[in-house]
Amino acid sequence: MQIYTDGTGGPKKITEKRPARSGWGFAVVDDGKLLYEACGPILPQVTTNAAEMEAMIRALAWLHEGPPLVKKVEVWTDSTYVADSTASITHYADNDFCLKPGKPMSNQGRLKILYDFLIPLGGQDNVIIRWVKGHSGIPGNERADKLAAMGAYAGEEISRIL
């Protein structure tokens, strides 16, 4: 099973038709078939890195709530920030998600939530976080990108089995 995640910081220019909100989305694919998709807005608007992290959190929460894992899951992100952060997440947890004592990391709260979802799922042995180049024609990644945009720009909230 593969899960593709994406987030968007939302519109740079805020208007009545484009309110200040970000978005997250993820698409679950197994044997090349889209099985499940979800997206939603993030209010107030956050950075792109925070939105990318929110998408990963939502995907791991979905995994956490489902049946026990019977095989390894690959979770793909086009964010090097998220891929690098999750690769080092146990190190960050050991340091209380601080760069130096008393100096919290950016997105510290989201990093803690990621860690709290990842570890009960068997950590990085069962849930393998991988980086994929964005906007490169990979269907799962393209779908996650569209879902994140739907959350940010249209304010849509979707959670559906396909």
N, C-alpha and C positions, 0 to 999 in steps of 0.2 A: 504494500500500500504506500502511496505517495500523497503527501499533503503539500500544496503550494500556498504560500502566504504572501500577502502584500499589504502595504499601507501607504497612504498618501497624506501629506500635510494639509491638503486642501487648497482652496483658492488663495492666490497671493493678493489679488485685488478683491476686496469685499464689497458686494453690492446687495441689494434687496433680493435679487435672484440667486446670488451666490453668497450665502451667509458664512460666517466664520466657523467652520467645522472641518474636522479631518475625517478620515475613513479607514476602515480595515476590511480585509476580506480573505477568505481561504476556500480552496477547492480540494476535495478528496477524490483521488483517482486510484483505481485498482484495475490491473490488467488492461490499461488504456481506456477504461470506461469511467466517466464522471459519475460518482456515487452520491456526493453530498456537497452543498455549498452554503456559505454563510457570509454575511457582511453587515456592517452597521456604521453609523456615524460616531464620532468622538467629539464630545463637547466638554469644555471649551476646546477650541482648536489647539493642536499640539504640533510639535516639530515632526518632520518626516521620520526621523529616527524613532521617536516615541510611537508614531502610528505603525511603523514596521514592527516594532516590538509588541504592540497591542495585537496585531494580527497573529503573531506567533503565540502569544498568551491565549488568545481565543481558540486557536487550533489545538493547543495542548490541553486546554480546559475541555474541549469536545472529546479528545482522546481519553482524558481522565474520567469523564462521566460515562463513557461507553463500556462495553464488555472488556474483560481482561485481554491484554495484548497476546495474541497467539503467534505473531511473527514480528519481525522488526519493521519499523515504520521509518520511512525517509520523509523528513520535513524540509522542504525547499524554500529558500528565501532569496530574493535578489538584492538584499541589503547586506553589504559586507559588515556593516556595524552590528547587525543582529547575529550574523554567522560568527564573527569574531567574539562577540560578547558571550554567546552560548558555549563556544569552545572553551572559554576560560571561566565559566560560571562557578565551578567548584572552588577555584582559586579566589574568585571574588567573594564567595560565601565565607571562605575561611578568614577573609579580611573584613568581614561585616559590610561588604559592598562599599568599601571606602578605598580611595586611592592612597591616602595617608590617614593616620588616626585623626578622626574628627572632620575629614574632608570627603563627604559623600560623593559617589560617582554620579554622573548624569544618569537620569532615569533609574535611580536606585530602587524606587518602589516597584517599578515594572520588572527589574532584574530579580528582585526577591520573589515576586509572583511567578516568574518563569522558573526559577529554581524550585519553588514549592510544587509546581506541577510536574516538572521534569523528573525529579528524584523518585517519587512514588511510581512512575511509569518504568522504572528500571534505569533511569539516567540515560547517559549517552551510549550505553550498550544496546538498549532496545529502541531508543528514539534517536535516529541519526540526523543531525542538522547539517544540511548541505547548502552551498551557495550555487545559484544559477544566474547567468547573465540575463538581466531584464530586457524586455522588448526584443527578444531574439527568436520569436516564433514558436516557443515551447507552449503547447496548448494549455497545460495546467497553470503555468505562470501568467499567460495572457488572460486567462479567466479570472485568476486572483486579482490581477491589475484592474480589470473591469469592475469586479465586485467592490474593491476598495474605492474606486471612483464613484460608484453608485452610492456608497455610504457617505462619502464626503460631499459630492456635488448635488445629489438628489435627496440625501437624507434617508435613503432606503435602509430598511432593516430586514434581512432575509435569513432564513434558516430552513433549508429544505433538502429532503432526500429526493434524488432524481431517479 
